[in-house]
Every structure is written in structure tokens, then in C-alpha cells.
């Protein structure tokens, strides 16, 4: 039987100026892929440069975490952006991060939407298409990281872009396999032992219990660990240790 392989990704570089939200240096010693904020929901030029340099030193893959232009709302507010404008803004964010990735001796390896945009492109074909068009406009054939069954991944595949399915150990799922909105009780799982157990289940069985207790098939190739939660570094270390102790090969998908 072949060994189970899983990628661990985290949202990094989510600071601005003197304000820092994530412990980038410590998390980059645990994860295998880094979703780097590109300045629209968080992050600035100096932060992007620093995170790219740290990621390159640790051989961690760099992903462009693209977002709606929403610094005040951390990219989590619903927005209506015309498709042509969103396409250009996605390409702009990828291009900005690519400059710093290349300067660090590496490249942007994939793209992942953030926050409200991530949830919108699960069902919204126009917005999903704009993200795909933005990736193509930025050049290359970058993989798109997203929720299984989403319109984003469907449209990316039709456009000839590689796709990577993703799961969340610290977020609750609906019975339909989508993420429970953060405003609902129980949407974010804070219990460390439960997050670790869900991580192992997601990696080894491809399934997780929904908020109502029903099994949801995910079958993800990458597991997201949020870096902006209390105790994120210790939790990430515990998740990786338990995965490896369970015989899971933790390495980048790209």
C-alpha cells in the first residue's frame, strides 16, 4: 500500500507596517507551503520580501494569497467587484509577490484566494472565472488551491490550470462540504486535541465530521493550518508530529 502524502499550508505575512499577526518564522519551520498575503487584505512590500526570503531558506513553497481589496476588513467582507477588475487585481497581486520570490531565489508556486473571495468562488461562476483569468494573465500555469467541488477548481481545470484540493482541520464543515460561515457558533474549532485528531483523519481517510456530525468526504491534498489563532505555532507542530507518527509523508504538493 502506498504511503499517504499530505501538504501543510498556512496563511503567512498577514501583517502591515509595524503590526504583525502571524509568527511567520516559527510557522515556516513547520509548514511545507506558505500562502503569502499580497497586500490587499494584509501584507506590505517589506513583509512579502521577508517571508519569501524565510520560505526560500527553508525550502517552503510560496503561494500568492490573493484577496479582495479590503485591508480594513482583513479580506473577510463580501464585495462585488467587476470581473475584469478582479482579474487585473489577481494578476497584480501575483506579480507583486513574484518579484520578491524571484529575488529570494525561488518562484511563486501556486495561488490561493483568501477570505470572502475564497468562499465566493465556491459557488460564483463569474468571480471564479475572474480569478482563473487573473492567474492566466499573470503568466504561467500556476496551480489553484481551493475547496473540493468548488466552481473555482472546475473552471481552472477547464482552462487547463492544475488544481489542488484543500481541507481545514480547524474549521467546521456543512453537510454539503462547504465551510461554516465564521459568524455561526462552532465555525472555528479551538480545541487543540480535536484539531489534531481531525488533521489525522483528513490525511488518512479523506473524511471529516460536519457540524451536525455527518461524515463529509474531502479527499484533500493539502491541509490548511490557520496562523492567526492563539497557540498556532504549538498546534502546527503537534499536527505535523502526529501526522508523521501516523505514517503520513508531509511534503509540498508542488
Long-range contacts (C-beta under 8 A, 24 or more apart in sequence): 3-247, 3-248, 3-249, 4-203, 4-204, 4-247, 4-248, 4-249, 5-221, 5-248, 5-249, 5-250, 5-251, 6-202, 6-203, 6-220, 6-221, 6-222, 6-223, 6-243, 6-248, 6-249, 6-250, 7-32, 7-33, 7-164, 7-221, 7-222, 7-223, 7-250, 7-251, 7-252, 7-253, 8-32, 8-33, 8-222, 8-223, 8-225, 8-236, 8-239, 8-240, 8-243, 8-250, 9-33, 9-34, 9-35, 9-63, 9-112, 9-145, 9-166, 9-222, 9-223, 9-224, 9-225, 10-34, 10-35, 10-224, 10-225, 10-226, 10-227, 10-232, 10-236, 11-35, 11-37, 11-65, 11-114, 11-224, 11-226, 11-227, 11-228, 12-36, 12-37, 12-51, 12-55, 12-227, 13-37, 13-42, 13-43, 13-47, 13-48, 13-50, 13-51, 13-65, 14-41, 14-42, 14-43, 14-74, 14-227, 14-228, 15-42, 15-43, 15-44, 15-47, 16-42, 16-43, 16-44, 16-47, 16-71, 17-44, 20-47, 21-227, 21-228, 22-227, 22-228, 22-232, 23-227, 23-232, 23-233, 24-50, 24-51, 24-54, 24-227, 25-54, 26-233, 27-225, 27-227, 27-232, 27-233, 27-236, 28-54, 28-55, 28-58, 28-60, 29-58, 30-225, 30-233, 30-236, 30-237, 30-240, 31-60, 31-225, 31-236, 32-60, 32-61, 32-250, 32-251, 32-252, 33-60, 33-61, 33-62, 33-63, 33-109, 33-110, 33-222, 33-252, 33-253, 33-254, 34-60, 34-61, 34-62, 34-63, 35-63, 35-64, 35-65, 35-112, 35-114, 35-145, 35-224, 36-62, 36-63, 36-64, 36-65, 36-97, 37-65, 37-67, 37-114, 38-64, 38-65, 38-66, 38-67, 38-93, 38-94, 38-96, 38-97, 39-93, 39-96, 40-66, 40-67, 40-68, 40-69, 40-70, 40-71, 40-75, 40-89, 40-93, 41-65, 41-67, 41-68, 41-70, 41-71, 41-73, 41-74, 41-75, 41-76, 41-114, 41-115, 42-71, 42-74, 42-75, 45-96, 45-100, 48-96, 48-97, 48-100, 49-100, 49-103, 49-104, 52-97, 52-100, 52-101, 52-103, 52-104, 52-106, 53-100, 53-104, 55-104, 55-106, 56-101, 56-104, 56-105, 56-106, 60-252, 61-109, 61-110, 61-252, 61-253, 61-254, 62-97, 62-101, 62-106, 62-107, 62-108, 62-109, 63-108, 63-109, 63-110, 63-111, 63-112, 63-145, 64-93, 64-94, 64-97, 64-98, 64-108, 64-110, 64-111, 64-112, 64-142, 65-112, 65-113, 65-114, 66-90, 66-93, 66-94, 66-111, 66-112, 66-113, 66-114, 66-117, 66-131, 66-134, 67-93, 67-113, 67-114, 67-115, 67-116, 67-117, 68-115, 68-116, 68-117, 70-115, 70-116, 73-116, 74-115, 75-114, 75-115, 75-116, 75-117, 76-115, 76-116, 76-182, 77-116, 78-116, 78-120, 79-116, 81-127, 81-130, 83-126, 83-127, 83-129, 83-130, 83-133, 84-130, 86-127, 86-130, 86-131, 86-134, 87-130, 87-131, 87-133, 87-134, 87-137, 88-134, 88-137, 89-134, 90-130, 90-131, 90-133, 90-134, 90-135, 90-137, 90-138, 91-134, 91-135, 91-137, 91-138, 94-134, 94-135, 94-138, 94-142, 95-138, 98-138, 108-142, 109-142, 109-143, 109-252, 109-254, 110-142, 110-143, 110-144, 110-145, 110-164, 110-253, 110-254, 111-135, 111-142, 111-143, 111-144, 111-145, 112-144, 112-145, 112-146, 112-166, 113-146, 113-152, 118-146, 118-147, 119-178, 119-179, 119-181, 121-146, 121-150, 121-151, 121-152, 122-146, 122-147, 122-149, 122-150, 122-151, 122-152, 122-178, 123-150, 123-151, 124-151, 125-151, 125-155, 128-152, 128-154, 128-155, 129-155, 132-156, 132-159, 132-161, 135-161, 136-161, 143-253, 143-254, 145-222, 147-177, 147-178, 147-179, 148-177, 148-218, 148-219, 148-220, 149-177, 164-221, 164-222, 164-253, 164-254, 165-218, 165-219, 165-220, 165-221, 165-222, 166-220, 166-221, 166-222, 166-223, 166-224, 167-202, 167-208, 167-218, 167-220, 167-222, 167-223, 167-224, 168-223, 168-224, 168-226, 169-195, 169-196, 169-198, 169-199, 169-202, 169-208, 169-223, 169-224, 169-225, 169-239, 170-195, 170-198, 170-225, 170-226, 170-229, 170-235, 171-226, 172-210, 172-211, 173-208, 173-209, 173-210, 173-211, 173-216, 173-218, 174-210, 174-211, 174-216, 175-210, 175-211, 175-212, 175-214, 175-216, 177-210, 177-216, 177-217, 177-218, 180-211, 186-211, 188-229, 190-229, 190-230, 192-231, 192-234, 192-235, 192-238, 195-235, 195-239, 196-235, 196-238, 196-239, 196-242, 199-223, 199-239, 199-242, 199-243, 200-242, 200-243, 200-246, 200-248, 203-243, 203-246, 203-248, 204-246, 204-248, 221-253, 222-253
